[in-house]
Every structure is written in C-alpha cells, then in structure tokens.
Amino acid sequence: MTPVPTDVMPRSLSAHPPAQVENTGEIDIAEAEDFVRQHHTEHPDLGPVEARLAEVHAEIAATGTYRHTTAELTFGARVAWRNSSRCIGRLYWRSLKVRDQREVSAPADVAKECVEHLRVATNKGKIRPVITVFAPAEPGTHAPQIDNEQIIRYAAYRGTDGGVLGDARNLALTELALKRGWKPPATRGPFDVLPLMVTCKGHEPALVEIAADDVLEVSLSHPDFPWLGTLGVKWHAVPAISNMRLRIGGIDYPSAPFNGWYMGTEIGARNLADSDRYDLLPYLAKRMGLDMSSEATLWRDRALVELNRAVLHSFAEAGVTITDHHTESQRFLTHLEREEAAGRSCPADWSWIVPPVSGGLTPVYHRYYDTDELLPNFFPASKPSGCPVAH
C-alpha cells in the first residue's frame, strides 16, 4: 500500500475546535476534502481525485451534506479502526467486514440488523471483525441511537441487602429496560441478556429481546480445578461495541456497532474480576485455599491468573476465537511497525494498550506512543439517560 505523503496525512483532532467533532450533522468541508484525498492517495487505482472532490463540493452546496460511496464507507470504517488509539487489536484492520445499512433508521429495523450483525460476526465461533453502519446524522433528519453500550450486555439486579446479582456495571441500563417494559426471566440469574434498546426521533422506540440461539456463550472451566466448571460462570463470544459514533470525512454515523474478538484479559481481568463488575476473585481464592490473611500473600494475583487461564482454556475448548495478552502485544508492535513503514502515525493510549495482567512482561509496556487522535475515528455517542458510556 502506498505511503501517505505528509500533506495528506489524516487530520489530527487537535486541528479542530471541539465543536467540530460533535455530532451536529454539519459538514466540515476541509475534513471531507482531507478524507477524499486520503482515500485516493492510499488507493491510486481510483484515479485523479479532482473529479470526486468536485462531486462532493456540489453535493454539499445542494444538500448541506454528501453521501459516501460504498468504497469510501468501507475505507473510512477500516481506517477508523486503524486510528483507534485504545485498541490493541488493530493489526487486522484491513479485514473488517463493513455492512452498509445506511438506509436503515427505524429502531425496530436497527435492532433486527444488530442481531444479524451478531450472526455474521459469530461465524460458528470463528469470530469475524464486523461493523454495521446505520443512517448518518444529516441536516434536517434524525439518526438512530443504540442505548446498549454493547449489543450483548448482562442484566444487574440490586437485592434488598444492597448486593447485586449480575453485572453491576449495567444497573442503570437494566433499570432503563425495566422502565421501557422489559420482563426479566421468572428466575433471575447473573447472566440474563438484556434486550436491545434503540431510539430515533420520529419513530417508536424499540425494545427487542435477543434469542438465545443468536448469542454464542462460553461456559468457563479450568484444566486443574474441576469445581470451577460447576459455578455456571460464562461469557459471550462477540464484543460488539454499539455506543460509539463513527466519524468519516465530516459525516457522523451515531449507530455503527463493531467488533473484533476478545483478548482474554478483557473477560478474566476486568469483566469477571473488577470489584464493580462480577468481583469473583475473593470467592475463587477461598475455593483455591489461598492464604487471604494479607495482601502480601498475593492471593488476588494468584486467583486472577487462574481466572484468566480458565477463560483462555474454555474458549479454546469451545473452538471460539480469543487471544492472550502476550500474543496480542506482539501483534500490536507488528501493526505499529507496518504503519510507520507506510509513513503513517499510529496513535496509542498507553493506559489502554498495556494489558491489565502482567503489563511489564509485555513489549507494549516499554515504549512511548504517539497520542494525537486522527480522523476517521470513533467517538462516544450521546449517552442515553442514566446509561454509562463504554470505556
């Protein structure tokens, strides 16, 4: 792929006043031009850029916006992944499958296509990186908004004793679902899948339950602790983020769910281990017979390693794609080297790139990174009332 000359490098967000990266429906013509030039520079087979720029200018003058070609949408979505400073798994950005659903804005239809996204991405366990792009924010129109921060989220129920059953991160999202009419299972459990909730001004909001057949889940077991397999702990296979706004060439797509595949620590060191999530470490440590009399015994660390072993072991046994943090760290440095060889900056947020387990043992720990964020990119979408934004 042809290196990008400096004069058409993707524009840094630092070059924009903050309002210009907000979801307003207004088009920044300079940003649109930058994107079109970048697309043509990285794909010389497209021919001279002037003709396309003339089309874009004419369309903006007539309508206040312009429409990306299918090729531009695909390129823009892939480059947004390439530019995502918090993602360690960018080596495969070119493989992102882009589902063009820009004609879809009705909430029920958006929810239906989110379920189809899951099916395509799950791929019988051989997880595919996929993005589904719904209607853009345009002057005089309304774009759909997905309230769930991921397509699959587990419910949380607060008990009378103050304890939480389920994923405590989703207490507000669960309350929202209940207010909108969701009926949880008669017997509530720690891994009840929340319904998809989608809104769009001018349409009836949608609350759509996701069928069990559409959610691939992996039950956890451990190669050395058979009792762990009896606990009923599990996690879903596809981490499809659905509360980020995709921005390409000045156009915002407020609903554009996307996924790669899990790195084991996301599940074993965060989702199941964080004290404000499932907080499994104290229970596991007791079952393992660890000395918990002092933090100095490192009982948390020992339990954490075994929980992460269980995640990697279980996904491998189930034939579901996952990666470990050591392998993914090496892959990220390969990606960084390729980007630098192509003459491109590779922004990275150190606090997100370094894994939450054994960070100092991974090569990504021991270096600095560019921090300027580039366009195209993903940004937090407008937060639904009472719901958290993913981080």
Residue, then its C-alpha position, 0 to 999 in steps of 0.5 A: m500500500t502506498p505511503v501517505p505523503t505528509d500533506v495528506m496525512p489524516r487530520s489530527l483532532s487537535a486541528h479542530p475546535p471541539a465543536q467540530v467533532e460533535n455530532t451536529g450533522e454539519i459538514d466540515i468541508a476541509e475534513a471531507e476534502d482531507f478524507v477524499r484525498q486520503h482515500h485516493t492517495e492510499h488507493p491510486d487505482l481510483g484515479p485523479v481525485e479532482a473529479r470526486l472532490a468536485e462531486v462532493h463540493a456540489e453535493i454539499a452546496a445542494t444538500g448541506t451534506y454528501r453521501h459516501t460511496t460504498a468504497e469510501l464507507t468501507f475505507g473510512a470504517r477500516v481506517a477508523w479502526r486503524n486510528s483507534s488509539r485504545c485498541i490493541g487489536r488493530l493489526y487486522w484492520r484491513s479485514l473488517k467486514v463493513r455492512d452498509q445499512r445506511e438506509v436503515s433508521a427505524p429502531a425496530d429495523v436497527a435492532k433486527e440488523c444488530v442481531e444479524h450483525l451478531r450472526v455474521a460476526t459469530n461465524k460458528g465461533k470463528i469470530r469475524p471483525v464486523i461493523t454495521v453502519f446505520a443512517p448518518a446524522e444529516p441536516g434536517t433528519h434524525a439518526p438512530q441511537i443504540d442505548n446498549e453500550q454493547i449489543i450483548r450486555y448482562a442484566a444487574y439486579r440490586g437485592t434488598d441487602g444492597g448486593v447485586l446479582g449480575d453485572a453491576r456495571n449495567l444497573a442503570l441500563t437494566e433499570l432503563a429496560l425495566k422502565r421501557g417494559w422489559k420482563p426479566p426471566a421468572t428466575r433471575g440469574p447473573f447472566d440474563v441478556l438484556p434486550l436491545m434498546v434503540t431510539c430515533k426521533g420520529h419513530e417508536p422506540a424499540l425494545v427487542e429481546i435477543a434469542a438465545d440461539d443468536v448469542l454464542e456463550v462460553s461456559l468457563s472451566h479450568p484444566d486443574f480445578p474441576w469445581l470451577g466448571t460447576l459455578g455456571v460462570k460464562w461469557h459471550a463470544v462477540p464484543a460488539i461495541s454499539n455506543m460509539r459514533l463513527r466519524i468519516g470525512g465530516i459525516d457522523y454515523p451515531s449507530a455503527p456497532f463493531n467488533g473484533w474478538y476478545m483478548g482474554t484479559e478483557i473477560g478474566a481481568r476486568n469483566l469477571a474480576d473488577s470489584d464493580r463488575y462480577d468481583l469473583l476473585p475473593y470467592l475463587a481464592k477461598r475455593m483455591g485455599l489461598d492464604m487471604s490473611s494479607e495482601a502480601t500473600l498475593w492471593r488476588d494475583r494468584a486467583l486472577v491468573e487462574l481466572n484468566r487461564a480458565v477463560l483462555h482454556s474454555f474458549a479454546e475448548a469451545g473452538v471460539t476465537i480469543t487471544d492472550h495478552h502476550t500474543e496480542s502485544q506482539r501483534f500490536l508492535t507488528h501493526l505499529e511497525r507496518e504503519e510507520a513503514a507506510g509513513r503513517s502515525c499510529p496513535a496509542d493510549w498507553s493506559w489502554i494498550v498495556p494489558p491489565v495482567s502482567g503489563g511489564l512482561t509485555p513489549v507494549y509496556h516499554r515504549y512511548y506512543d504517539t497520542d494525537e487522535l486522527l480522523p476517521n475515528f470513533f467517538p462516544a455517542s450521546k449517552p442515553s439517560g442514566c446509561p454509562v458510556a463504554h470505556 
